[in-house]
Amino acid sequence: MGHAGKITIITALCGLALGATALGATTAATAGPPATTTSKAPVVVVRPDAIRFGTIPTSGPTSTKQCEQAEHVACYTPAQVREAYGLDPLYAKGIDGKGTTIAIVDSYGSPTIRHDLSVFDAAFGIPAPPSFKIIAPVGKIPAFNPKNSDMAGWAGETTLDVEWAHTIAPDASILLVETPVSETEGTVGFPQIVKAEKYVLSHYHVDVISQSFSATEQTFPSKGSIDSLRGAIVAADKDRVTVLAAAGDSGVANTEFNGSTFYLYKTVNWEPSDPLVTGVGGTQLHLNAAGAHTSPDSVWNDTYNTAASENACGTPTNCQLAGGGGTSVFFGRPWYQDGVADAVGDARGVPDISMSAACNGAVDLYASFPGLPASFRWSQECGTSEATPLFAGIVALASQYAGHSLGLINPAIYQMYAAHDPGIVPVTSGNNTVTFKQSGKWYTIHGYRATASYNLATGVGTVDAQFFVPELAALAG
């Protein structure tokens, strides 16, 4: 199964061990072959893209200073993130998501998400959403088992998706769509996601669908196998519903069917590689306690940050933590990327746009589902599973501004980029190269560097919401 990134959910507590990273000799790995048809279709594994950690016993949210002192990484609150993306001027004008609905799709969900959101909101002074509905349109959700790491992982993912989409668009309604089979069961679960999304499109008015899962393209036996799963995406496009997907958390490295063995060449994930989907990559925010930038955003890459690796993976090395990006082996360059053909060639390039995802800059989270010690219910979470619901909130604000859903927003994003609109903020430093040890050898999969123009590390860049929201509403509306 393809990591839609590192996709590791850390529910156990990670100790912190600092020290120099000794990667040893590395073997360069280059871009490899496209997917090929096999005689027997393999199981395609899909996992959530959230990375959760926390080593500070606390009864409340953790401040940036506390995280930096105890974990040697930064963490941020809703107020800091809102300030960083220029959201307060929009809120002052009443642009807060009112009248819009964000659909969030997760396997299993979380048995405590209603309570957890209320605690999160109370801690940060955020009003409850006008509507928070949970549906399971394709079957009853099995009882939560805290010993099932897969269920715990999806519960953490669900918590991140709901709390942070709500943070950005506090007056948007939330529709949490749960499915009873985990995507890690591959082709058993993926069709359920498709069926559930089709149900949502037929029975609800939603403005944006947020998906924090994906699979390495090479784990699909053929383009036809992907085409058979595109029904909900095609329907969403027809209904003018925006679909978002996380670009991944392992840089240009993604895994095979077993979810642990990496391909030794550059890969990308589907659904973010789909031309009808907006692929959301990862950046690192650099903020002070008030949320002001101390330096410009950079590409998210914590692979070589020993503290971040120790927190997320329990080891200072061999932890792939970077935003996904690259070119598709299944989809050709869509027309809206013709202006960035020098970067993507003849293929669909990913990501389109990027938001905060760094573990050195993780966001505060509250979760109380069974299995979590009471003193560690406040924790930090990172990954493109953070970036995607953040951007879902931005899309909801733009939908409110326009007065209707926006549908496929990629053409508008690239038009804004070409016009140098102030809502698009270039990310000009960093890369998504990753290094890992496999079969006794160290490998480095060289990724892409950020530039002032479109690049395969962050897409067109990131956003300044006070300008981006009205610009997107005008162009996509």
C-alpha positions as CSV (number, residue, x, y, z in Angstrom):
1,M,0.0,0.0,0.0
2,G,1.2,3.3,-0.6
3,H,1.9,5.6,2.2
4,A,0.1,8.7,1.5
5,G,3.0,9.8,3.3
6,K,4.7,8.4,6.4
7,I,1.2,7.7,7.6
8,T,2.4,6.6,11.0
9,I,0.0,7.3,13.8
10,I,2.0,7.5,17.1
11,T,-0.4,6.6,19.9
12,A,2.3,5.4,22.2
13,L,4.5,8.1,23.9
14,C,7.8,8.7,22.3
15,G,10.9,9.4,24.4
16,L,13.2,12.2,23.3
17,A,16.8,11.5,22.6
18,L,18.8,14.2,20.9
19,G,22.1,13.7,19.1
20,A,23.9,13.9,15.8
21,T,22.3,12.1,13.0
22,A,24.6,9.6,11.4
23,L,23.1,8.4,8.2
24,G,26.1,6.5,7.0
25,A,26.7,5.8,3.3
26,T,23.7,6.4,1.1
27,T,22.7,4.8,-2.2
28,A,21.2,7.2,-4.7
29,A,17.9,6.1,-6.0
30,T,16.5,7.6,-9.2
31,A,13.1,7.8,-10.8
32,G,11.8,4.4,-11.7
33,P,9.3,2.7,-14.0
34,P,5.6,3.3,-14.2
35,A,3.1,0.8,-12.7
36,T,2.6,-2.3,-14.7
37,T,-0.3,-4.7,-15.0
38,T,0.0,-7.8,-13.0
39,S,-1.7,-11.2,-13.5
40,K,-3.3,-10.9,-10.1
41,A,-4.5,-7.6,-8.7
42,P,-2.6,-6.9,-5.4
43,V,-4.2,-5.4,-2.4
44,V,-3.8,-1.7,-2.4
45,V,-3.1,-0.4,1.1
46,V,-4.3,3.1,2.1
47,R,-3.5,4.6,5.4
48,P,-4.3,8.0,7.1
49,D,-1.6,10.6,6.8
50,A,-1.5,11.9,10.4
51,I,1.5,11.8,12.7
52,R,0.7,12.1,16.4
53,F,3.0,12.6,19.3
54,G,3.2,14.0,22.8
55,T,5.6,13.7,25.6
56,I,4.4,16.4,27.9
57,P,1.8,15.3,30.5
58,T,-0.6,18.2,30.7
59,S,-4.2,19.0,31.5
60,G,-4.4,21.6,28.8
61,P,-3.0,22.8,25.4
62,T,0.7,23.0,25.0
63,S,2.4,26.3,24.2
64,T,5.2,26.7,21.7
65,K,7.6,27.4,24.5
66,Q,6.6,24.2,26.3
67,C,7.1,22.1,23.1
68,E,10.4,23.7,22.3
69,Q,11.7,23.1,25.9
70,A,10.4,19.5,26.3
71,E,10.4,18.1,22.8
72,H,12.8,20.4,21.0
73,V,10.2,21.1,18.3
74,A,7.7,23.9,17.9
75,C,3.9,23.5,18.3
76,Y,1.1,25.9,17.5
77,T,-2.3,26.9,18.7
78,P,-5.3,27.9,16.6
79,A,-4.7,31.6,17.3
80,Q,-1.1,31.3,16.0
81,V,-2.1,29.4,12.8
82,R,-5.0,31.8,12.1
83,E,-2.6,34.8,12.4
84,A,0.0,33.1,10.2
85,Y,-2.5,32.7,7.4
86,G,-4.1,36.1,7.7
87,L,-7.5,34.9,8.7
88,D,-8.5,37.4,11.3
89,P,-9.3,40.2,8.7
90,L,-11.8,37.7,7.1
91,Y,-13.4,36.8,10.3
92,A,-13.8,40.5,11.1
93,K,-15.9,40.8,7.9
94,G,-18.0,37.8,8.8
95,I,-16.3,35.4,6.4
96,D,-16.1,32.4,8.8
97,G,-17.6,29.6,6.7
98,K,-21.3,30.4,7.5
99,G,-23.7,28.5,5.2
100,T,-21.1,26.0,3.9
101,T,-20.4,22.4,4.7
102,I,-17.1,20.5,4.9
103,A,-17.4,16.7,4.4
104,I,-14.6,14.8,6.1
105,V,-14.1,11.1,5.1
106,D,-12.4,8.7,7.5
107,S,-12.6,5.0,8.2
108,Y,-14.0,4.1,11.6
109,G,-14.0,7.7,12.8
110,S,-13.6,8.3,16.6
111,P,-16.0,7.3,19.3
112,T,-15.3,10.5,21.3
113,I,-15.1,13.1,18.5
114,R,-18.1,15.1,19.6
115,H,-16.8,15.4,23.1
116,D,-13.3,16.0,22.0
117,L,-14.3,18.8,19.7
118,S,-16.2,20.5,22.5
119,V,-13.2,20.4,24.8
120,F,-10.9,21.7,22.0
121,D,-13.3,24.5,21.3
122,A,-13.7,25.5,24.9
123,A,-9.9,25.6,25.4
124,F,-9.4,28.0,22.5
125,G,-12.6,30.0,22.6
126,I,-13.9,28.7,19.3
127,P,-17.7,28.4,18.9
128,A,-19.3,25.1,18.2
129,P,-20.1,24.4,14.5
130,P,-23.7,25.2,13.6
131,S,-24.1,21.5,12.6
132,F,-21.9,18.5,13.3
133,K,-23.4,15.4,11.8
134,I,-21.9,11.9,11.7
135,I,-23.1,9.4,9.2
136,A,-22.1,5.8,8.2
137,P,-23.8,5.4,4.8
138,V,-22.3,2.1,3.8
139,G,-22.6,0.0,7.0
140,K,-22.5,0.0,10.8
141,I,-19.1,1.1,12.3
142,P,-17.6,-1.8,14.4
143,A,-17.1,-1.2,18.1
144,F,-14.0,0.7,18.9
145,N,-11.1,-1.5,20.0
146,P,-8.3,0.5,21.7
147,K,-5.9,-2.4,21.1
148,N,-6.4,-2.2,17.4
149,S,-3.7,0.2,16.2
150,D,-5.5,0.7,12.9
151,M,-8.7,1.9,14.7
152,A,-6.6,4.1,17.0
153,G,-4.8,5.6,14.0
154,W,-8.0,6.5,12.2
155,A,-9.4,7.9,15.5
156,G,-6.4,10.2,15.7
157,E,-6.8,11.1,12.0
158,T,-10.5,11.9,12.5
159,T,-9.8,14.1,15.5
160,L,-7.2,16.1,13.5
161,D,-9.4,16.5,10.5
162,V,-12.4,17.7,12.4
163,E,-10.7,20.0,14.9
164,W,-8.5,21.8,12.4
165,A,-11.0,22.2,9.6
166,H,-13.3,23.7,12.2
167,T,-10.5,25.9,13.5
168,I,-10.1,27.6,10.0
169,A,-13.9,27.8,9.2
170,P,-15.5,27.9,12.6
171,D,-19.1,28.6,11.3
172,A,-19.0,25.9,8.6
173,S,-21.1,22.8,9.2
174,I,-19.2,19.5,9.4
175,L,-20.3,16.2,7.9
176,L,-18.2,13.4,9.2
177,V,-18.5,10.4,6.9
178,E,-17.3,7.1,8.4
179,T,-16.8,3.8,6.8
180,P,-16.8,0.4,8.5
181,V,-13.8,-1.1,6.8
182,S,-10.3,0.3,7.1
183,E,-8.5,1.5,4.0
184,T,-5.6,-0.6,5.2
185,E,-7.6,-3.6,4.0
186,G,-7.0,-2.2,0.5
187,T,-9.5,-2.9,-2.2
188,V,-12.0,-4.0,0.3
189,G,-12.1,-0.5,1.9
190,F,-11.5,1.8,-1.0
191,P,-14.7,1.0,-2.9
192,Q,-16.5,1.8,0.4
193,I,-15.0,5.3,0.4
194,V,-16.2,5.8,-3.1
195,K,-19.7,4.5,-2.3
196,A,-19.9,6.7,0.8
197,E,-18.9,9.8,-1.1
198,K,-21.4,9.1,-3.8
199,Y,-24.0,8.8,-1.1
200,V,-23.0,12.2,0.3
201,L,-23.1,13.8,-3.1
202,S,-26.6,12.4,-3.7
203,H,-28.1,13.2,-0.3
204,Y,-26.3,16.3,1.1
205,H,-25.2,19.7,-0.1
206,V,-21.5,19.9,0.6
207,D,-18.9,22.5,-0.6
208,V,-15.7,20.6,-0.1
209,I,-14.6,17.0,0.6
210,S,-11.4,16.6,2.7
211,Q,-9.5,13.3,2.3
212,S,-6.3,12.6,4.3
213,F,-5.5,9.3,2.8
214,S,-4.0,8.0,-0.5
215,A,-2.1,5.1,-2.1
216,T,1.1,5.0,-4.1
217,E,0.3,4.9,-7.8
218,Q,2.5,1.9,-8.4
219,T,0.4,-0.2,-6.0
220,F,-2.4,-0.1,-8.5
221,P,-2.1,-2.8,-11.2
222,S,-3.3,-0.6,-14.0
223,K,-4.8,2.8,-14.9
224,G,-8.0,0.9,-15.3
225,S,-8.1,-0.1,-11.7
226,I,-7.8,3.6,-10.7
227,D,-10.5,4.6,-13.3
228,S,-12.9,2.1,-11.6
229,L,-12.5,4.1,-8.4
230,R,-13.0,7.6,-9.8
231,G,-16.8,7.6,-9.7
232,A,-17.1,9.9,-6.7
233,I,-14.5,12.3,-7.9
234,V,-16.2,12.6,-11.3
235,A,-19.6,13.0,-9.6
236,A,-18.1,15.7,-7.4
237,D,-16.8,17.6,-10.4
238,K,-20.2,17.5,-12.0
239,D,-21.8,18.8,-8.9
240,R,-19.2,21.5,-8.4
241,V,-17.9,20.1,-5.1
242,T,-14.2,20.7,-4.4
243,V,-12.2,17.5,-3.6
244,L,-8.9,17.7,-1.7
245,A,-6.4,15.0,-0.9
246,A,-3.2,14.9,1.1
247,A,0.0,14.6,-1.0
248,G,1.7,12.4,1.5
249,D,4.3,12.5,4.3
250,S,7.3,10.6,2.9
251,G,8.6,13.1,0.4
252,V,9.2,11.5,-3.0
253,A,9.4,8.0,-1.4
254,N,6.3,5.9,-1.0
255,T,5.7,2.3,0.0
256,E,4.7,-0.9,-1.7
257,F,1.7,-3.1,-0.9
258,N,3.0,-4.0,2.6
259,G,3.0,-0.4,3.7
260,S,6.7,-0.6,4.9
261,T,8.9,-1.3,2.0
262,F,9.8,1.8,0.0
263,Y,10.1,2.0,-3.8
264,L,13.6,3.0,-4.7
265,Y,12.6,5.6,-7.1
266,K,10.3,8.7,-7.1
267,T,6.6,8.1,-6.7
268,V,3.4,10.0,-6.0
269,N,0.1,9.1,-4.6
270,W,-3.4,8.9,-5.9
271,E,-5.9,10.6,-5.2
272,P,-3.9,13.8,-5.0
273,S,-2.5,13.0,-8.5
274,D,-5.9,12.9,-10.0
275,P,-6.6,15.9,-12.3
276,L,-10.0,16.4,-10.7
277,V,-8.5,16.6,-7.2
278,T,-6.5,19.4,-5.5
279,G,-3.3,17.8,-4.1
280,V,-2.3,19.5,-0.8
281,G,1.4,19.4,0.1
282,G,3.3,20.4,3.2
283,T,5.1,23.4,4.5
284,Q,6.8,24.4,7.7
285,L,5.6,27.5,9.5
286,H,8.2,29.6,11.5
287,L,6.2,31.6,14.0
288,N,6.6,33.4,17.3
289,A,4.2,33.1,20.2
290,A,1.8,35.6,18.6
291,G,1.7,33.8,15.3
292,A,3.8,36.3,13.4
293,H,6.3,34.8,10.9
294,T,9.9,34.9,12.1
295,S,11.0,33.7,8.7
296,P,9.1,32.7,5.5
297,D,7.5,29.3,5.2
298,S,9.7,26.5,3.9
299,V,9.2,23.0,2.5
300,W,8.2,20.6,5.2
301,N,11.1,18.2,5.7
302,D,11.8,16.8,9.1
303,T,13.6,13.7,7.9
304,Y,16.9,15.1,9.0
305,N,15.6,16.7,12.2
306,T,16.6,14.4,15.0
307,A,14.1,15.8,17.5
308,A,11.2,15.6,15.1
309,S,12.1,12.1,14.1
310,E,12.4,11.0,17.7
311,N,9.0,12.4,18.5
312,A,7.3,11.0,15.5
313,C,9.0,7.7,15.0
314,G,10.8,7.0,18.3
315,T,14.2,7.1,16.5
316,P,16.4,10.0,15.6
317,T,17.1,8.6,12.1
318,N,15.3,6.4,9.5
319,C,12.1,8.4,9.8
320,Q,10.7,9.8,6.5
321,L,8.9,13.0,7.3
322,A,8.4,15.3,4.3
323,G,5.7,16.6,2.0
324,G,4.9,14.5,-1.0
325,G,5.4,15.6,-4.6
326,G,6.3,14.6,-8.1
327,T,4.7,13.6,-11.3
328,S,2.1,11.0,-12.1
329,V,2.7,7.8,-14.1
330,F,-1.0,7.5,-14.8
331,F,-2.3,11.0,-15.6
332,G,-1.0,13.4,-18.3
333,R,-0.6,17.1,-17.7
334,P,-4.0,18.7,-17.3
335,W,-4.6,21.9,-19.3
336,Y,-4.5,24.0,-16.2
337,Q,-0.8,23.0,-15.7
338,D,0.3,24.0,-19.2
339,G,1.8,27.1,-17.7
340,V,4.1,25.0,-15.5
341,A,5.1,22.5,-18.2
342,D,8.7,23.2,-17.5
343,A,8.3,21.7,-14.1
344,V,5.9,18.9,-14.7
345,G,6.7,17.9,-18.3
346,D,3.9,15.9,-19.9
347,A,2.6,14.5,-16.6
348,R,0.2,15.7,-13.9
349,G,2.3,17.4,-11.2
350,V,1.6,17.2,-7.5
351,P,1.1,19.1,-5.2
352,D,-1.0,22.0,-6.3
353,I,-0.8,24.0,-3.2
354,S,0.6,23.5,0.4
355,M,-0.2,24.3,4.0
356,S,1.3,23.7,7.4
357,A,2.4,20.0,8.0
358,A,5.7,20.1,9.8
359,C,6.3,18.1,13.0
360,N,8.6,20.9,14.0
361,G,5.6,23.1,14.0
362,A,2.8,20.6,14.8
363,V,-0.6,21.7,16.0
364,D,-2.3,21.1,19.3
365,L,-4.9,18.4,19.4
366,Y,-7.3,17.0,22.0
367,A,-8.4,13.3,21.9
368,S,-9.9,11.1,24.6
369,F,-10.8,7.9,22.7
370,P,-10.1,4.7,24.8
371,G,-6.5,3.7,25.2
372,L,-5.1,7.2,25.7
373,P,-3.9,8.1,29.2
374,A,-5.8,11.0,30.7
375,S,-2.6,13.0,31.1
376,F,-1.7,12.7,27.4
377,R,-5.1,13.6,25.8
378,W,-3.5,16.9,24.7
379,S,-0.9,16.2,22.1
380,Q,0.6,17.4,18.9
381,E,-0.2,16.3,15.3
382,C,1.4,16.9,12.0
383,G,1.6,15.7,8.3
384,T,-0.3,16.5,5.2
385,S,-3.3,15.3,7.1
386,E,-3.0,18.6,8.9
387,A,-2.5,20.6,5.7
388,T,-5.6,19.1,4.0
389,P,-8.3,20.0,6.6
390,L,-6.6,23.4,7.0
391,F,-7.1,24.0,3.3
392,A,-10.6,22.6,3.4
393,G,-11.4,25.4,5.8
394,I,-9.9,27.9,3.4
395,V,-12.1,26.5,0.6
396,A,-15.2,26.8,2.8
397,L,-14.4,30.5,3.4
398,A,-14.1,31.1,-0.3
399,S,-17.3,29.3,-1.0
400,Q,-19.1,31.5,1.5
401,Y,-17.5,34.6,-0.1
402,A,-18.7,33.4,-3.5
403,G,-22.1,32.4,-2.3
404,H,-21.9,28.9,-3.7
405,S,-19.6,25.9,-3.9
406,L,-16.6,26.3,-6.2
407,G,-16.0,22.9,-7.7
408,L,-12.6,22.1,-9.2
409,I,-10.5,25.0,-8.1
410,N,-7.2,24.0,-9.7
411,P,-7.7,26.2,-12.8
412,A,-8.3,29.2,-10.6
413,I,-5.2,28.4,-8.5
414,Y,-2.9,28.3,-11.5
415,Q,-4.5,31.4,-12.9
416,M,-3.8,33.2,-9.6
417,Y,-0.3,31.9,-9.7
418,A,0.3,33.1,-13.3
419,A,-1.1,36.6,-12.4
420,H,1.2,36.8,-9.3
421,D,-1.9,37.5,-7.1
422,P,-1.0,38.3,-3.5
423,G,-3.1,35.4,-2.2
424,I,-0.5,33.0,-3.5
425,V,2.7,33.1,-1.4
426,P,5.8,31.4,-3.0
427,V,7.7,28.9,-0.9
428,T,11.4,29.3,-1.9
429,S,13.4,27.2,0.4
430,G,13.7,23.5,1.3
431,N,13.2,20.2,-0.5
432,N,11.4,16.9,-0.1
433,T,14.4,14.6,-0.4
434,V,14.3,11.7,2.1
435,T,16.8,9.1,3.4
436,F,15.9,5.7,4.8
437,K,17.5,2.3,5.7
438,Q,16.1,-0.7,3.9
439,S,17.5,-4.3,3.7
440,G,20.6,-3.1,5.5
441,K,21.4,-0.3,3.2
442,W,20.8,3.5,3.4
443,Y,19.0,5.0,0.4
444,T,18.5,8.7,-0.5
445,I,15.6,9.4,-2.8
446,H,16.4,12.9,-4.1
447,G,13.4,15.1,-4.4
448,Y,12.6,18.5,-5.6
449,R,13.7,21.9,-4.4
450,A,11.4,24.9,-3.7
451,T,11.8,27.8,-6.0
452,A,10.0,31.1,-6.6
453,S,8.0,29.5,-9.4
454,Y,5.9,26.3,-9.4
455,N,7.8,23.3,-8.0
456,L,7.1,19.7,-7.1
457,A,7.8,20.3,-3.5
458,T,5.0,22.8,-2.7
459,G,3.2,23.4,-5.9
460,V,2.4,27.1,-6.5
461,G,3.3,27.8,-2.8
462,T,1.0,28.6,0.1
463,V,-1.7,31.2,0.9
464,D,-2.3,34.5,2.5
465,A,-6.0,33.9,3.2
466,Q,-7.1,37.5,3.4
467,F,-6.3,37.9,-0.3
468,F,-6.5,34.3,-1.4
469,V,-10.2,33.8,-0.3
470,P,-11.7,36.7,-2.3
471,E,-9.4,35.9,-5.3
472,L,-10.4,32.3,-5.4
473,A,-14.0,33.2,-5.0
474,A,-13.9,35.6,-7.9
475,L,-12.1,33.2,-10.3
476,A,-13.7,29.9,-9.4
477,G,-17.1,31.4,-8.8
